[in-house]
Amino acid sequence: MAKKLEIVALFLTLSCLLSLAYADGDNNSGGGDDKTSIIVEGNVYCDPCRVQFQTRVSKPIEGAKVKLECRSRENETVVYTLEGETNDQGRYGLPVHKDFQEQICEVTAIDSPDEDCKERFDDIERARVLITSKNGIESKARYANPLGFMKKEPSDECKEVIEELFPEDMPEEFKKKFENKN
């Protein structure tokens, strides 16, 4: 009887050890490495109308470089950076293996390979992203707002596009851009 009890105890001990070995570490509280990554996804586009937002004539930029940066909330010290590049559809995916619940994380488009569409928006555009698995969201994807670059001069079709967006009264800032177009 004692021999059977030893075998059962050994079996239970081994089962417990195996379950610990295969634990996925999803409730990582130390902010260290996590076996499952959070993927920061987004896209980069060319703004041919110089309006600094996406329109129906905006085009994805292949090969645009983006940078994810996480900073301390207290002193703005950069604690993490990761760079990536867009695919042929202008989309990127940045795998992050740490939890940054206590930091401010933002994605910035840093370079466009399109020589005619390299100009930055008036304010350097950043897309803020929450990178933590402790927020109740089961998905590992975190979506950043679209980022863009502008062409040097507005394209010919842009006046029509803006008139569609503002059929009653086009804002003055856009009227000035298209005074010499069409």
N, C-alpha and C positions, 0 to 999 in steps of 0.2 A: 504494500500500500504506500509506503514512504517513497519507494522508487517511482511510482506513478505520479505522486505529488511533486517530486523533483522535476520530472519531465514536463508537467503542466506549467510549473513555475518558470522553467527555462523557456518554454514556448511563449508564454505571455511576455517575458522580458525581451525576447528577441523581436516579437511583434511590435512592442512599444518602441524599441530602438529603430526598427525599420520605418515605422511611421514618422518618427522624428527626422530620419535621414531624407525622406521624400517630401517633407513639408515644403511648400512653395515659397515661404517667406513673404507672403503678400501683406502681412500686417507688420511691415518693417517700421519700427518706431525710432530707429537711430539715424535715419536719413542716409544709410549706407547703401551698398549695392543691393539690388532687387533682381531676382531671376526674371521677372516679367517687366518689360520696358513699357513706358508710356511713349507713344509716338505723337510728336507735334507735327500736324499736317497743315498745309496751306498752299496758296498759289501766288505767283508773281505775274503781273500783266503789264502790257504797254498801253499807255493812255495816249491815243493819237489825237485827242481833242484838247489836251492840256487843261482838263477840268478837275483833275485830281480825284476822280472816282471812276468806277467801271461803267461803261456804256455798252451798247450792243456792238460797237465797232472795236472795242478793246480786244487785244490779242494776247495769248499767253506767251511768255518769254522762256524759251528753252535755254538752259545753261546759266540762268541767273544765280548769283551766289547770295545765300542768306546766312544770317548769324543769329543763333539763340544765345541770349545772355541773361544770367540770373544774378541779381544784386541783393545785398543785404538791405533790409528795410531800415536799419538803424543808421548806417554810415555810407550807404551806396557802394560799398566795396564789391567788386565783381568776384563771385565765388564759383562761377561755372560758365564756360563758353563752348559752343559747338557750332561748326559751320557745315553747310550742305549746299546742294545745287539742285535746281529744278530739272525735271524730265522734259520730254518733248511736248507735254501738255501744260507746262508751266507749273507743275505741282512738285512739292517737296515733302519729305517725311524725315523727321529727325528723331532717332531713338534716344530716349533719356533713361538711364538706369538708376537714377537717384530720385529721392523725394525732395521737392523744394517748396513745401507748404509755407514755410516762414520767409521765403524770398520773393522778390519781384522778378518775374521772367518775361522777357519780350523778344520777339523775332523782328529783325530788321533786314530789308533787302539792301545788300551792300554793293552789288555790281551787276550790270547788265552787259551781256556780250553784243547786244544790238547797238551798233554805233549811232544809229538814227534815233534810238530810244534809250538814252542813258541819263537824262536829266532827272534829278531828284525833285520830289514835291517841295513846296515852300517850307514846310516843317518836315524834318526827318520823320518819316512815317515808321511807327512801331506798332506791332500787334502784341498786346499783352495776353499771356496764357497762364492758366493755373496748372502747375505741374505737381500733382499729388494724387495718390490713390486713396486718400483719407477723406474724400468729400462725398462719398456715397455713389459716385458714378462708376458703374461696372466696366464700361468701355475703357480700353487702354488708349484710345485716340483722343487727342485734344486739338481742337480746330482753331487756327489763328485767322484773323481777318485778312482779306487779300491785301497784298502790297504791290506797289507799282512804280514805274518810271514813266516819264513823259517824252514825247517826240519834241524835236527842236521847234517845229512849226505845226500848227493844227492841220490835219488832213482836210481835203475838200469836202468829204461827206459829213464833217462834224457840225456844220451849221444846221443842217437838216436834223441831225440827231438831237441837238440841244433844243431846237424848236419843237420837236416831239415831246421832250421832257418838260418844257415850259411853254405850252401852247398859248397861254394868255399873255404872259409878260416875261420875256427873257431877262434875267438879272443883268445889270449894267456890266459887271465884270466879264460876262460871257459875250455880250454885244461887242465890246472892245476887241476881243480876240478874233471876232469874225467879221469885222468891218470891211476888210479887204478881200474876204473870201466870197466866192460865187458872185 
